[in-house]
Amino acid sequence: MRTVYSYARLILTSCFFLAGIALQTVPSAAAVNREARDRERLLQAVPAEDRAEWVRLRDREDAQAEASVRLFGVLIGGVGLGAALFEAAYVSARSSRHCPLDTR
């Protein structure tokens, strides 16, 4: 039963690793176009004298949000990779002939 749990943990940690990689990818072209249309719509509601400051603040907020998502991706991917490697080593040790973990 331990081996089944190990394989389940290996699959789960591999999913964490892949999720971390997925968070590193850039947004799709459709998402970029949608954001540009949304930004234009919001920009027209801002008075002309405040537009430069509004754009600067909006760019800073967007950059901070993107950086935090990428940092979270690095963290979750790193934890997933480390745990997946640990589980792979454990499963490999369990399936070898002379596994020290099998001594009872």
Distance bins in CASP14 RR format, pairs under 12 A and 6 or more apart:
PFRMAT RR
TARGET T0000
AUTHOR 0000-0000-0000
RMODE 2
METHOD distances of the structure
MODEL  1
1 7 0 0 0 0 0 1 0 0 0 0 0
1 8 0 0 0 0 0 1 0 0 0 0 0
1 94 0 0 0 0 0 1 0 0 0 0 0
2 8 0 0 0 0 0 1 0 0 0 0 0
2 9 0 0 0 0 0 1 0 0 0 0 0
2 87 0 0 0 0 0 1 0 0 0 0 0
2 90 0 0 0 0 1 0 0 0 0 0 0
2 91 0 0 0 0 1 0 0 0 0 0 0
2 93 0 0 0 0 0 1 0 0 0 0 0
2 94 1 0 0 1 0 0 0 0 0 0 0
2 95 0 0 0 0 0 1 0 0 0 0 0
2 99 0 0 0 0 0 1 0 0 0 0 0
2 101 0 0 0 0 1 0 0 0 0 0 0
2 102 0 0 0 0 0 1 0 0 0 0 0
3 9 0 0 0 0 0 1 0 0 0 0 0
3 10 0 0 0 0 0 1 0 0 0 0 0
3 87 0 0 0 0 0 1 0 0 0 0 0
3 90 0 0 0 0 1 0 0 0 0 0 0
3 91 1 0 0 1 0 0 0 0 0 0 0
3 92 0 0 0 0 0 1 0 0 0 0 0
3 93 0 0 0 0 0 1 0 0 0 0 0
3 94 1 0 1 0 0 0 0 0 0 0 0
3 95 1 0 0 1 0 0 0 0 0 0 0
3 99 0 0 0 0 0 1 0 0 0 0 0
3 101 0 0 0 0 0 1 0 0 0 0 0
3 102 0 0 0 0 0 1 0 0 0 0 0
4 10 0 0 0 0 0 1 0 0 0 0 0
4 11 0 0 0 0 0 1 0 0 0 0 0
4 91 0 0 0 0 0 1 0 0 0 0 0
4 94 0 0 0 0 0 1 0 0 0 0 0
5 11 0 0 0 0 0 1 0 0 0 0 0
5 12 0 0 0 0 0 1 0 0 0 0 0
5 87 0 0 0 0 1 0 0 0 0 0 0
5 90 0 0 0 0 0 1 0 0 0 0 0
5 91 0 0 0 0 0 1 0 0 0 0 0
5 94 0 0 0 0 0 1 0 0 0 0 0
6 12 0 0 0 0 0 1 0 0 0 0 0
6 13 0 0 0 0 0 1 0 0 0 0 0
6 83 0 0 0 0 0 1 0 0 0 0 0
6 84 0 0 0 0 0 1 0 0 0 0 0
6 86 0 0 0 0 1 0 0 0 0 0 0
6 87 1 0 1 0 0 0 0 0 0 0 0
6 88 0 0 0 0 1 0 0 0 0 0 0
6 89 0 0 0 0 0 1 0 0 0 0 0
6 90 1 0 1 0 0 0 0 0 0 0 0
6 91 1 0 1 0 0 0 0 0 0 0 0
6 92 0 0 0 0 0 1 0 0 0 0 0
6 93 0 0 0 0 1 0 0 0 0 0 0
6 94 1 0 0 1 0 0 0 0 0 0 0
6 95 0 0 0 0 1 0 0 0 0 0 0
6 101 0 0 0 0 0 1 0 0 0 0 0
7 13 0 0 0 0 0 1 0 0 0 0 0
7 14 0 0 0 0 0 1 0 0 0 0 0
7 84 0 0 0 0 0 1 0 0 0 0 0
7 87 0 0 0 0 1 0 0 0 0 0 0
7 88 0 0 0 0 0 1 0 0 0 0 0
7 90 0 0 0 0 0 1 0 0 0 0 0
7 91 1 0 0 1 0 0 0 0 0 0 0
7 92 0 0 0 0 0 1 0 0 0 0 0
7 94 0 0 0 0 0 1 0 0 0 0 0
7 95 0 0 0 0 0 1 0 0 0 0 0
8 14 0 0 0 0 0 1 0 0 0 0 0
8 15 0 0 0 0 0 1 0 0 0 0 0
8 87 0 0 0 0 1 0 0 0 0 0 0
8 91 0 0 0 0 0 1 0 0 0 0 0
9 15 0 0 0 0 0 1 0 0 0 0 0
9 16 0 0 0 0 0 1 0 0 0 0 0
9 80 0 0 0 0 0 1 0 0 0 0 0
9 82 0 0 0 0 0 1 0 0 0 0 0
9 83 1 0 0 1 0 0 0 0 0 0 0
9 84 0 0 0 0 1 0 0 0 0 0 0
9 85 0 0 0 0 0 1 0 0 0 0 0
9 86 0 0 0 0 1 0 0 0 0 0 0
9 87 1 0 1 0 0 0 0 0 0 0 0
9 88 0 0 0 0 0 1 0 0 0 0 0
9 90 0 0 0 0 1 0 0 0 0 0 0
9 91 0 0 0 0 1 0 0 0 0 0 0
10 16 0 0 0 0 0 1 0 0 0 0 0
10 17 0 0 0 0 0 1 0 0 0 0 0
10 80 0 0 0 0 0 1 0 0 0 0 0
10 81 0 0 0 0 0 1 0 0 0 0 0
10 82 0 0 0 0 0 1 0 0 0 0 0
10 83 0 0 0 0 1 0 0 0 0 0 0
10 84 1 0 0 1 0 0 0 0 0 0 0
10 85 0 0 0 0 1 0 0 0 0 0 0
10 86 0 0 0 0 1 0 0 0 0 0 0
10 87 1 0 1 0 0 0 0 0 0 0 0
10 88 1 0 0 1 0 0 0 0 0 0 0
10 89 0 0 0 0 0 1 0 0 0 0 0
10 90 0 0 0 0 1 0 0 0 0 0 0
10 91 1 0 0 1 0 0 0 0 0 0 0
10 92 0 0 0 0 0 1 0 0 0 0 0
10 94 0 0 0 0 0 1 0 0 0 0 0
11 17 0 0 0 0 0 1 0 0 0 0 0
11 18 0 0 0 0 0 1 0 0 0 0 0
11 80 0 0 0 0 0 1 0 0 0 0 0
11 83 0 0 0 0 0 1 0 0 0 0 0
11 84 0 0 0 0 1 0 0 0 0 0 0
11 87 0 0 0 0 1 0 0 0 0 0 0
11 88 0 0 0 0 0 1 0 0 0 0 0
11 91 0 0 0 0 0 1 0 0 0 0 0
12 18 0 0 0 0 0 1 0 0 0 0 0
12 19 0 0 0 0 0 1 0 0 0 0 0
12 76 0 0 0 0 0 1 0 0 0 0 0
12 79 0 0 0 0 0 1 0 0 0 0 0
12 80 0 0 0 0 1 0 0 0 0 0 0
12 83 0 0 0 0 1 0 0 0 0 0 0
12 84 0 0 0 0 1 0 0 0 0 0 0
12 87 0 0 0 0 1 0 0 0 0 0 0
13 19 0 0 0 0 0 1 0 0 0 0 0
13 20 0 0 0 0 0 1 0 0 0 0 0
13 76 0 0 0 0 0 1 0 0 0 0 0
13 77 0 0 0 0 1 0 0 0 0 0 0
13 78 0 0 0 0 1 0 0 0 0 0 0
13 79 1 0 0 1 0 0 0 0 0 0 0
13 80 1 0 1 0 0 0 0 0 0 0 0
13 81 1 0 0 1 0 0 0 0 0 0 0
13 82 1 0 0 1 0 0 0 0 0 0 0
13 83 1 1 0 0 0 0 0 0 0 0 0
13 84 1 0 1 0 0 0 0 0 0 0 0
13 85 0 0 0 0 1 0 0 0 0 0 0
13 86 0 0 0 0 1 0 0 0 0 0 0
13 87 1 0 1 0 0 0 0 0 0 0 0
13 88 0 0 0 0 1 0 0 0 0 0 0
13 90 0 0 0 0 0 1 0 0 0 0 0
13 91 0 0 0 0 0 1 0 0 0 0 0
14 20 0 0 0 0 0 1 0 0 0 0 0
14 21 0 0 0 0 0 1 0 0 0 0 0
14 77 0 0 0 0 0 1 0 0 0 0 0
14 78 0 0 0 0 0 1 0 0 0 0 0
14 79 0 0 0 0 0 1 0 0 0 0 0
14 80 1 0 0 1 0 0 0 0 0 0 0
14 81 0 0 0 0 1 0 0 0 0 0 0
14 82 0 0 0 0 0 1 0 0 0 0 0
14 83 0 0 0 0 1 0 0 0 0 0 0
14 84 1 0 1 0 0 0 0 0 0 0 0
14 85 0 0 0 0 0 1 0 0 0 0 0
14 86 0 0 0 0 0 1 0 0 0 0 0
14 87 0 0 0 0 1 0 0 0 0 0 0
14 88 0 0 0 0 1 0 0 0 0 0 0
15 21 0 0 0 0 0 1 0 0 0 0 0
15 22 0 0 0 0 0 1 0 0 0 0 0
15 76 0 0 0 0 1 0 0 0 0 0 0
15 77 0 0 0 0 0 1 0 0 0 0 0
15 79 0 0 0 0 0 1 0 0 0 0 0
15 80 0 0 0 0 1 0 0 0 0 0 0
15 81 0 0 0 0 0 1 0 0 0 0 0
15 83 0 0 0 0 0 1 0 0 0 0 0
15 84 0 0 0 0 1 0 0 0 0 0 0
16 22 0 0 0 0 0 1 0 0 0 0 0
16 23 0 0 0 0 0 1 0 0 0 0 0
16 72 0 0 0 0 0 1 0 0 0 0 0
16 73 0 0 0 0 1 0 0 0 0 0 0
16 75 0 0 0 0 1 0 0 0 0 0 0
16 76 1 0 1 0 0 0 0 0 0 0 0
16 77 1 0 1 0 0 0 0 0 0 0 0
16 78 0 0 0 0 1 0 0 0 0 0 0
16 79 1 0 0 1 0 0 0 0 0 0 0
16 80 1 1 0 0 0 0 0 0 0 0 0
16 81 0 0 0 0 1 0 0 0 0 0 0
16 82 0 0 0 0 1 0 0 0 0 0 0
16 83 1 0 0 1 0 0 0 0 0 0 0
16 84 1 0 0 1 0 0 0 0 0 0 0
16 87 0 0 0 0 0 1 0 0 0 0 0
17 23 0 0 0 0 0 1 0 0 0 0 0
17 24 0 0 0 0 0 1 0 0 0 0 0
17 73 0 0 0 0 0 1 0 0 0 0 0
17 74 0 0 0 0 0 1 0 0 0 0 0
17 75 0 0 0 0 0 1 0 0 0 0 0
17 76 0 0 0 0 1 0 0 0 0 0 0
17 77 1 0 1 0 0 0 0 0 0 0 0
17 78 1 0 0 1 0 0 0 0 0 0 0
17 79 0 0 0 0 1 0 0 0 0 0 0
17 80 1 0 1 0 0 0 0 0 0 0 0
17 81 1 0 1 0 0 0 0 0 0 0 0
17 82 0 0 0 0 1 0 0 0 0 0 0
17 83 0 0 0 0 1 0 0 0 0 0 0
17 84 1 0 1 0 0 0 0 0 0 0 0
17 85 0 0 0 0 1 0 0 0 0 0 0
17 87 0 0 0 0 0 1 0 0 0 0 0
17 88 0 0 0 0 0 1 0 0 0 0 0
18 24 0 0 0 0 0 1 0 0 0 0 0
18 25 0 0 0 0 0 1 0 0 0 0 0
18 73 0 0 0 0 0 1 0 0 0 0 0
18 76 0 0 0 0 1 0 0 0 0 0 0
18 77 0 0 0 0 1 0 0 0 0 0 0
18 78 0 0 0 0 0 1 0 0 0 0 0
18 80 0 0 0 0 1 0 0 0 0 0 0
18 81 0 0 0 0 1 0 0 0 0 0 0
18 84 0 0 0 0 1 0 0 0 0 0 0
19 25 0 0 0 0 0 1 0 0 0 0 0
19 69 0 0 0 0 0 1 0 0 0 0 0
19 72 0 0 0 0 1 0 0 0 0 0 0
19 73 1 0 0 1 0 0 0 0 0 0 0
19 74 0 0 0 0 0 1 0 0 0 0 0
19 75 0 0 0 0 0 1 0 0 0 0 0
19 76 1 0 1 0 0 0 0 0 0 0 0
19 77 1 0 0 1 0 0 0 0 0 0 0
19 78 0 0 0 0 0 1 0 0 0 0 0
19 79 0 0 0 0 0 1 0 0 0 0 0
19 80 0 0 0 0 1 0 0 0 0 0 0
19 81 0 0 0 0 0 1 0 0 0 0 0
19 84 0 0 0 0 0 1 0 0 0 0 0
20 69 0 0 0 0 0 1 0 0 0 0 0
20 70 0 0 0 0 1 0 0 0 0 0 0
20 71 0 0 0 0 0 1 0 0 0 0 0
20 72 0 0 0 0 1 0 0 0 0 0 0
20 73 1 0 1 0 0 0 0 0 0 0 0
20 74 1 0 0 1 0 0 0 0 0 0 0
20 75 0 0 0 0 1 0 0 0 0 0 0
20 76 1 0 1 0 0 0 0 0 0 0 0
20 77 1 1 0 0 0 0 0 0 0 0 0
20 78 1 0 0 1 0 0 0 0 0 0 0
20 79 0 0 0 0 1 0 0 0 0 0 0
20 80 1 0 0 1 0 0 0 0 0 0 0
20 81 0 0 0 0 1 0 0 0 0 0 0
20 84 0 0 0 0 0 1 0 0 0 0 0
21 70 0 0 0 0 0 1 0 0 0 0 0
21 73 0 0 0 0 1 0 0 0 0 0 0
21 74 0 0 0 0 1 0 0 0 0 0 0
21 76 0 0 0 0 1 0 0 0 0 0 0
21 77 1 0 0 1 0 0 0 0 0 0 0
21 78 0 0 0 0 1 0 0 0 0 0 0
21 80 0 0 0 0 0 1 0 0 0 0 0
21 81 0 0 0 0 1 0 0 0 0 0 0
22 69 0 0 0 0 0 1 0 0 0 0 0
22 70 0 0 0 0 0 1 0 0 0 0 0
22 72 0 0 0 0 0 1 0 0 0 0 0
22 73 0 0 0 0 1 0 0 0 0 0 0
22 76 0 0 0 0 1 0 0 0 0 0 0
22 77 0 0 0 0 1 0 0 0 0 0 0
23 66 0 0 0 0 0 1 0 0 0 0 0
23 67 0 0 0 0 0 1 0 0 0 0 0
23 68 0 0 0 0 0 1 0 0 0 0 0
23 69 1 0 1 0 0 0 0 0 0 0 0
23 70 1 0 0 1 0 0 0 0 0 0 0
23 71 0 0 0 0 1 0 0 0 0 0 0
23 72 1 0 0 1 0 0 0 0 0 0 0
23 73 1 1 0 0 0 0 0 0 0 0 0
23 74 0 0 0 0 1 0 0 0 0 0 0
23 75 0 0 0 0 1 0 0 0 0 0 0
23 76 1 0 0 1 0 0 0 0 0 0 0
23 77 0 0 0 0 1 0 0 0 0 0 0
23 78 0 0 0 0 0 1 0 0 0 0 0
24 66 0 0 0 0 0 1 0 0 0 0 0
24 67 0 0 0 0 0 1 0 0 0 0 0
24 69 0 0 0 0 1 0 0 0 0 0 0
24 70 1 0 0 1 0 0 0 0 0 0 0
24 71 0 0 0 0 0 1 0 0 0 0 0
24 72 0 0 0 0 0 1 0 0 0 0 0
24 73 1 0 0 1 0 0 0 0 0 0 0
24 74 1 0 0 1 0 0 0 0 0 0 0
24 75 0 0 0 0 0 1 0 0 0 0 0
24 76 0 0 0 0 0 1 0 0 0 0 0
24 77 0 0 0 0 1 0 0 0 0 0 0
24 78 0 0 0 0 0 1 0 0 0 0 0
25 31 0 0 0 0 0 1 0 0 0 0 0
25 66 0 0 0 0 0 1 0 0 0 0 0
25 69 0 0 0 0 0 1 0 0 0 0 0
25 70 0 0 0 0 1 0 0 0 0 0 0
25 73 0 0 0 0 0 1 0 0 0 0 0
26 32 0 0 0 0 1 0 0 0 0 0 0
26 66 0 0 0 0 1 0 0 0 0 0 0
26 69 0 0 0 0 0 1 0 0 0 0 0
26 70 0 0 0 0 0 1 0 0 0 0 0
27 33 0 0 0 0 1 0 0 0 0 0 0
27 34 0 0 0 0 1 0 0 0 0 0 0
27 35 1 0 0 1 0 0 0 0 0 0 0
27 36 0 0 0 0 0 1 0 0 0 0 0
27 62 0 0 0 0 0 1 0 0 0 0 0
27 65 0 0 0 0 0 1 0 0 0 0 0
27 66 0 0 0 0 1 0 0 0 0 0 0
27 69 0 0 0 0 0 1 0 0 0 0 0
27 70 0 0 0 0 0 1 0 0 0 0 0
28 34 0 0 0 0 1 0 0 0 0 0 0
28 35 0 0 0 0 0 1 0 0 0 0 0
29 35 0 0 0 0 0 1 0 0 0 0 0
29 36 0 0 0 0 0 1 0 0 0 0 0
30 36 0 0 0 0 0 1 0 0 0 0 0
30 37 0 0 0 0 0 1 0 0 0 0 0
31 37 0 0 0 0 0 1 0 0 0 0 0
31 38 0 0 0 0 0 1 0 0 0 0 0
31 66 0 0 0 0 0 1 0 0 0 0 0
32 38 0 0 0 0 0 1 0 0 0 0 0
32 39 0 0 0 0 0 1 0 0 0 0 0
32 62 0 0 0 0 0 1 0 0 0 0 0
33 39 0 0 0 0 0 1 0 0 0 0 0
33 40 0 0 0 0 0 1 0 0 0 0 0
34 40 0 0 0 0 0 1 0 0 0 0 0
34 41 0 0 0 0 0 1 0 0 0 0 0
35 41 0 0 0 0 0 1 0 0 0 0 0
35 42 0 0 0 0 0 1 0 0 0 0 0
35 58 0 0 0 0 0 1 0 0 0 0 0
35 59 0 0 0 0 0 1 0 0 0 0 0
35 62 0 0 0 0 1 0 0 0 0 0 0
35 65 0 0 0 0 0 1 0 0 0 0 0
35 66 0 0 0 0 0 1 0 0 0 0 0
36 42 0 0 0 0 0 1 0 0 0 0 0
36 43 0 0 0 0 0 1 0 0 0 0 0
36 62 0 0 0 0 0 1 0 0 0 0 0
37 43 0 0 0 0 0 1 0 0 0 0 0
37 44 0 0 0 0 0 1 0 0 0 0 0
38 44 0 0 0 0 0 1 0 0 0 0 0
38 45 0 0 0 0 0 1 0 0 0 0 0
38 58 0 0 0 0 0 1 0 0 0 0 0
38 62 0 0 0 0 0 1 0 0 0 0 0
39 45 0 0 0 0 0 1 0 0 0 0 0
39 46 0 0 0 0 0 1 0 0 0 0 0
39 51 0 0 0 0 0 1 0 0 0 0 0
39 54 0 0 0 0 0 1 0 0 0 0 0
39 55 0 0 0 0 1 0 0 0 0 0 0
39 58 1 0 0 1 0 0 0 0 0 0 0
39 59 0 0 0 0 1 0 0 0 0 0 0
39 61 0 0 0 0 0 1 0 0 0 0 0
39 62 0 0 0 0 1 0 0 0 0 0 0
40 46 0 0 0 0 0 1 0 0 0 0 0
40 51 0 0 0 0 0 1 0 0 0 0 0
40 55 0 0 0 0 0 1 0 0 0 0 0
40 58 0 0 0 0 0 1 0 0 0 0 0
42 51 0 0 0 0 0 1 0 0 0 0 0
42 54 0 0 0 0 1 0 0 0 0 0 0
42 55 0 0 0 0 0 1 0 0 0 0 0
42 57 0 0 0 0 0 1 0 0 0 0 0
42 58 0 0 0 0 1 0 0 0 0 0 0
43 50 0 0 0 0 0 1 0 0 0 0 0
43 51 1 0 0 1 0 0 0 0 0 0 0
43 52 0 0 0 0 0 1 0 0 0 0 0
43 53 0 0 0 0 0 1 0 0 0 0 0
43 54 1 0 0 1 0 0 0 0 0 0 0
43 55 1 0 0 1 0 0 0 0 0 0 0
43 58 0 0 0 0 1 0 0 0 0 0 0
43 59 0 0 0 0 0 1 0 0 0 0 0
44 51 0 0 0 0 1 0 0 0 0 0 0
44 54 0 0 0 0 0 1 0 0 0 0 0
45 51 0 0 0 0 0 1 0 0 0 0 0
45 54 0 0 0 0 1 0 0 0 0 0 0
46 52 0 0 0 0 1 0 0 0 0 0 0
46 53 0 0 0 0 1 0 0 0 0 0 0
46 54 1 0 1 0 0 0 0 0 0 0 0
46 55 0 0 0 0 1 0 0 0 0 0 0
46 56 0 0 0 0 0 1 0 0 0 0 0
46 57 0 0 0 0 0 1 0 0 0 0 0
46 58 0 0 0 0 1 0 0 0 0 0 0
47 53 0 0 0 0 0 1 0 0 0 0 0
47 54 0 0 0 0 1 0 0 0 0 0 0
48 54 0 0 0 0 0 1 0 0 0 0 0
48 55 0 0 0 0 0 1 0 0 0 0 0
50 56 0 0 0 0 0 1 0 0 0 0 0
50 57 0 0 0 0 1 0 0 0 0 0 0
50 58 0 0 0 0 0 1 0 0 0 0 0
51 57 0 0 0 0 0 1 0 0 0 0 0
51 58 0 0 0 0 0 1 0 0 0 0 0
52 58 0 0 0 0 0 1 0 0 0 0 0
52 59 0 0 0 0 0 1 0 0 0 0 0
53 59 0 0 0 0 0 1 0 0 0 0 0
53 60 0 0 0 0 0 1 0 0 0 0 0
54 60 0 0 0 0 0 1 0 0 0 0 0
54 61 0 0 0 0 0 1 0 0 0 0 0
55 61 0 0 0 0 0 1 0 0 0 0 0
55 62 0 0 0 0 0 1 0 0 0 0 0
56 62 0 0 0 0 0 1 0 0 0 0 0
56 63 0 0 0 0 0 1 0 0 0 0 0
57 63 0 0 0 0 0 1 0 0 0 0 0
57 64 0 0 0 0 0 1 0 0 0 0 0
58 64 0 0 0 0 0 1 0 0 0 0 0
58 65 0 0 0 0 0 1 0 0 0 0 0
59 65 0 0 0 0 0 1 0 0 0 0 0
59 66 0 0 0 0 0 1 0 0 0 0 0
60 66 0 0 0 0 0 1 0 0 0 0 0
60 67 0 0 0 0 0 1 0 0 0 0 0
61 67 0 0 0 0 0 1 0 0 0 0 0
61 68 0 0 0 0 0 1 0 0 0 0 0
62 68 0 0 0 0 0 1 0 0 0 0 0
62 69 0 0 0 0 0 1 0 0 0 0 0
63 69 0 0 0 0 0 1 0 0 0 0 0
63 70 0 0 0 0 0 1 0 0 0 0 0
64 70 0 0 0 0 0 1 0 0 0 0 0
64 71 0 0 0 0 0 1 0 0 0 0 0
65 71 0 0 0 0 0 1 0 0 0 0 0
65 72 0 0 0 0 0 1 0 0 0 0 0
66 72 0 0 0 0 0 1 0 0 0 0 0
66 73 0 0 0 0 0 1 0 0 0 0 0
67 73 0 0 0 0 0 1 0 0 0 0 0
67 74 0 0 0 0 0 1 0 0 0 0 0
68 74 0 0 0 0 0 1 0 0 0 0 0
68 75 0 0 0 0 0 1 0 0 0 0 0
69 75 0 0 0 0 0 1 0 0 0 0 0
69 76 0 0 0 0 0 1 0 0 0 0 0
70 76 0 0 0 0 0 1 0 0 0 0 0
70 77 0 0 0 0 0 1 0 0 0 0 0
71 77 0 0 0 0 0 1 0 0 0 0 0
71 78 0 0 0 0 0 1 0 0 0 0 0
72 78 0 0 0 0 0 1 0 0 0 0 0
72 79 0 0 0 0 0 1 0 0 0 0 0
73 79 0 0 0 0 1 0 0 0 0 0 0
73 80 0 0 0 0 0 1 0 0 0 0 0
73 81 0 0 0 0 0 1 0 0 0 0 0
74 80 0 0 0 0 0 1 0 0 0 0 0
74 81 0 0 0 0 0 1 0 0 0 0 0
75 81 0 0 0 0 0 1 0 0 0 0 0
75 82 0 0 0 0 0 1 0 0 0 0 0
76 82 0 0 0 0 0 1 0 0 0 0 0
76 83 0 0 0 0 0 1 0 0 0 0 0
77 83 0 0 0 0 1 0 0 0 0 0 0
77 84 0 0 0 0 1 0 0 0 0 0 0
77 85 0 0 0 0 0 1 0 0 0 0 0
78 84 0 0 0 0 1 0 0 0 0 0 0
78 85 0 0 0 0 1 0 0 0 0 0 0
78 86 0 0 0 0 0 1 0 0 0 0 0
79 85 0 0 0 0 0 1 0 0 0 0 0
79 86 0 0 0 0 0 1 0 0 0 0 0
80 86 0 0 0 0 1 0 0 0 0 0 0
80 87 0 0 0 0 1 0 0 0 0 0 0
80 88 0 0 0 0 0 1 0 0 0 0 0
81 87 0 0 0 0 0 1 0 0 0 0 0
81 88 0 0 0 0 0 1 0 0 0 0 0
82 88 0 0 0 0 1 0 0 0 0 0 0
82 89 0 0 0 0 0 1 0 0 0 0 0
82 90 0 0 0 0 0 1 0 0 0 0 0
83 89 0 0 0 0 0 1 0 0 0 0 0
83 90 0 0 0 0 0 1 0 0 0 0 0
84 90 0 0 0 0 0 1 0 0 0 0 0
84 91 0 0 0 0 0 1 0 0 0 0 0
85 91 0 0 0 0 0 1 0 0 0 0 0
85 92 0 0 0 0 0 1 0 0 0 0 0
86 92 0 0 0 0 0 1 0 0 0 0 0
86 93 0 0 0 0 0 1 0 0 0 0 0
87 93 0 0 0 0 0 1 0 0 0 0 0
87 94 0 0 0 0 0 1 0 0 0 0 0
88 94 0 0 0 0 0 1 0 0 0 0 0
88 95 0 0 0 0 0 1 0 0 0 0 0
89 95 0 0 0 0 0 1 0 0 0 0 0
89 96 0 0 0 0 0 1 0 0 0 0 0
89 99 0 0 0 0 0 1 0 0 0 0 0
89 101 0 0 0 0 0 1 0 0 0 0 0
90 96 0 0 0 0 0 1 0 0 0 0 0
90 99 0 0 0 0 1 0 0 0 0 0 0
90 100 0 0 0 0 0 1 0 0 0 0 0
90 101 0 0 0 0 1 0 0 0 0 0 0
91 99 0 0 0 0 0 1 0 0 0 0 0
91 101 0 0 0 0 0 1 0 0 0 0 0
92 99 0 0 0 0 1 0 0 0 0 0 0
92 101 0 0 0 0 0 1 0 0 0 0 0
93 99 1 0 1 0 0 0 0 0 0 0 0
93 100 1 0 0 1 0 0 0 0 0 0 0
93 101 1 0 0 1 0 0 0 0 0 0 0
93 102 0 0 0 0 1 0 0 0 0 0 0
94 100 0 0 0 0 0 1 0 0 0 0 0
94 101 1 0 0 1 0 0 0 0 0 0 0
94 102 1 0 0 1 0 0 0 0 0 0 0
95 101 0 0 0 0 0 1 0 0 0 0 0
95 102 0 0 0 0 0 1 0 0 0 0 0
96 102 0 0 0 0 1 0 0 0 0 0 0
END
